[in-house]
Amino acid sequence: MNIYEFEVKTEKGEPYSLEQYKGKVLLVVNTATKCGLTGQFEELEELYKKYKDQGFEILGFPSNQFKQELPNATDAAEACRLIYGVTFPMHELVKVNGEDAHPLFKYLTEQTKGLLGKNVKWNFTKFLIDREGNVVKRFAPTDKPSKFESEIVKYL
């Protein structure tokens, strides 16, 4: 099993397969627009612009599981674009922990362990996926994207 077997929904609720990213390096991030870590949006966007032409994609998944997100995906995505200048794809509002967690996040957390074991500790937990769809690294919420740029480059 790999990440390409999952279906996700855009912020507008339109379903699609992650298979469309086959052959690309992905960074999957659970986001929140009212979190103290929102400064990371700027760094994420810088990385996205710098490496997207080399096959790098960032996929943002807003989550209100930690009570720091707007009530719906459309509003969250709009805030990301207007306030933080995000141009990478944003998705539906998801749960990242527990029985109701989105299947993608269940898979991501099973493949990598963090400080709290399998659970996502907080907003802005980041998962790096190689070109074959394998989860290769998990970064903590406080890990600034600029600090692990070399990890991304290694897989490009």
Buried (B, 14 or more C-beta within 10 A) or exposed (E): EBBBEBEBBBBEEEEEEBEEBEEBBBBBBBBBBBBEBBEBBBBBBBBBEEBBEEBBBBBBBBBBBBEBBBEBBBBBBBBBBEEBEBEBBBBBBBBBBEEEBBEBBBBBBEBBEBEEEBBBBBBBBBBBBBBEBEBBBBBEBEBBBEEBBEBBBEBE
